[in-house]
Amino acid sequence: MSILKVAHMGHPVLRQKAKPIERAAIATPSVQQLIDDMLETMREYHGIGLAAPQVHESVRIFVAGLEKEDKRTGETEITALGRDLVEDWEGCLSIPDIRGKVPRNRRIRVRGFGRDGEALDMELEDFQARVFQHENDHLNGILFFDRMKSFETLAFLDEYSRFWAKDKDE
């Protein structure tokens, strides 16, 4: 496994709509290696999710480490369940050391394919739903800045830690 170079904001790959991946291609050694490398890269940089465009691969794959077992997914479809939006803090490995409040659907339904090409159909809410929406946005060339209502909450990580993270813990 390898730690991959993360594309930073400004790189064109982050603004492109990623190419679909065929279900049968998920099982190929090259895609399995990409998934392994993405998981290792995500962990190395203390991420919670990572989309293939963030590692310079414009394909519709993202990984998310939310539970004891990581979620790995290929082509996804995300549908909002209800109209309840929640604004909360987000960061991104492609926009290092910056945080901002982003509105997201509180509950979503995710349909896609898992690491072995198996069909996924799951409902997620709160933090898990936020992570999946964030990573899915990367597959469509969208950064979290694009979802913010205003830039008033943008903060460097050290200022976020000093002034805002304590509010989140209360």
C-alpha positions in Angstrom: 0.0 0.0 0.0 1.1 3.6 -0.6 0.3 7.0 0.7 -0.9 9.1 -2.2 -0.4 12.8 -2.9 -3.5 14.8 -1.9 -4.7 17.4 -4.5 -5.2 20.8 -2.9 -7.8 23.4 -3.7 -6.9 25.0 -7.0 -6.0 21.8 -8.7 -8.4 21.2 -11.7 -9.1 17.6 -10.8 -11.1 18.8 -7.8 -13.5 20.8 -10.0 -14.2 18.0 -12.5 -17.1 15.6 -12.4 -15.5 12.2 -11.8 -16.0 9.5 -14.4 -18.3 6.6 -13.6 -16.8 3.2 -12.8 -18.4 0.0 -14.0 -19.5 -2.4 -11.3 -17.3 -5.2 -12.7 -14.2 -2.9 -12.6 -14.4 -2.5 -8.8 -13.0 -6.0 -8.4 -10.0 -5.4 -10.6 -6.5 -5.3 -8.9 -5.9 -1.7 -10.0 -9.2 -0.5 -8.4 -8.6 -2.6 -5.3 -5.1 -1.1 -5.0 -6.5 2.4 -5.3 -9.0 1.7 -2.5 -6.3 0.3 -0.3 -4.0 3.3 -1.0 -6.9 5.7 -0.4 -7.6 4.1 3.0 -4.0 4.3 3.9 -3.8 8.0 2.8 -6.9 8.9 4.7 -5.6 7.4 7.9 -2.1 8.9 7.4 -3.6 12.4 7.2 -6.2 11.7 9.9 -9.1 12.1 7.5 -12.6 10.6 8.0 -13.2 10.3 4.3 -11.4 10.6 1.0 -12.6 10.7 -2.6 -10.6 9.5 -5.6 -10.4 13.0 -7.2 -8.6 14.1 -4.0 -5.7 11.8 -4.9 -5.7 12.8 -8.6 -7.9 10.0 -9.8 -11.1 11.3 -11.5 -13.3 8.2 -10.9 -16.4 7.9 -8.8 -15.0 6.2 -5.7 -14.7 7.4 -2.1 -13.9 5.8 1.2 -15.1 6.7 4.6 -13.9 5.4 8.0 -16.8 5.9 10.2 -17.2 2.7 12.2 -15.0 -0.2 13.2 -15.1 -1.3 9.6 -14.5 1.3 6.9 -17.2 2.0 4.4 -15.8 1.8 0.8 -18.0 2.7 -2.1 -18.0 3.1 -5.8 -20.7 4.8 -7.8 -23.2 6.4 -5.4 -26.6 8.0 -5.4 -27.5 10.1 -2.4 -31.1 11.1 -1.7 -32.2 13.4 1.1 -34.7 11.9 3.6 -36.8 14.9 4.7 -35.9 18.6 4.5 -34.0 18.9 7.8 -30.8 20.7 7.2 -28.1 21.0 9.9 -25.2 23.4 9.8 -22.0 22.1 11.3 -18.2 22.4 11.0 -16.3 20.7 8.2 -12.8 20.4 7.1 -11.1 18.8 4.1 -7.8 17.2 3.3 -7.8 19.2 0.0 -8.2 22.5 1.9 -5.8 21.9 4.8 -6.0 23.7 8.1 -9.4 25.5 7.3 -12.8 24.8 8.8 -16.2 26.3 8.1 -19.9 25.6 8.9 -21.7 23.8 6.1 -25.4 23.1 5.8 -26.2 19.4 5.0 -29.2 17.1 5.0 -29.5 15.4 8.4 -30.7 12.2 7.0 -29.9 10.6 3.6 -30.3 7.3 1.7 -27.2 6.0 0.0 -27.3 3.6 -2.9 -24.1 2.4 -4.5 -21.6 -0.4 -4.6 -19.3 -1.6 -1.9 -15.7 -2.7 -2.2 -16.6 -6.1 -3.5 -19.2 -4.7 -6.0 -22.0 -5.6 -3.7 -25.1 -3.4 -3.8 -25.3 -0.9 -0.9 -28.6 0.6 0.2 -28.4 2.3 3.6 -29.8 5.2 5.5 -27.4 7.5 7.4 -28.0 10.4 9.6 -26.1 13.2 11.4 -22.3 12.9 11.2 -22.2 9.8 8.9 -24.6 11.5 6.5 -22.5 14.6 6.5 -19.3 12.7 5.6 -21.0 10.8 2.8 -22.4 14.1 1.4 -19.0 15.8 1.6 -17.2 12.9 -0.2 -20.0 12.6 -2.8 -19.6 16.3 -3.5 -16.0 15.7 -4.4 -17.2 13.3 -7.1 -19.1 16.2 -8.6 -16.4 18.8 -8.5 -17.9 20.5 -5.4 -15.9 21.7 -2.4 -17.4 22.5 1.0 -16.9 26.2 0.4 -19.4 26.0 -2.4 -22.1 24.8 0.1 -21.5 27.4 2.8 -24.2 30.1 3.3 -21.6 32.7 4.2 -17.9 32.7 4.8 -18.2 34.3 8.2 -17.4 31.0 9.9 -14.2 30.2 7.9 -11.4 29.7 10.3 -7.9 28.4 10.3 -7.6 25.2 12.3 -5.6 26.8 15.2 -8.2 29.5 15.5 -11.1 27.0 15.2 -9.5 25.0 18.0 -9.1 28.1 20.2 -12.5 29.7 19.7 -15.0 27.3 18.1 -14.2 23.7 19.0 -15.0 24.2 22.7 -18.6 25.3 21.7 -19.0 22.1 19.7 -18.1 20.0 22.8 -20.7 21.7 25.0 
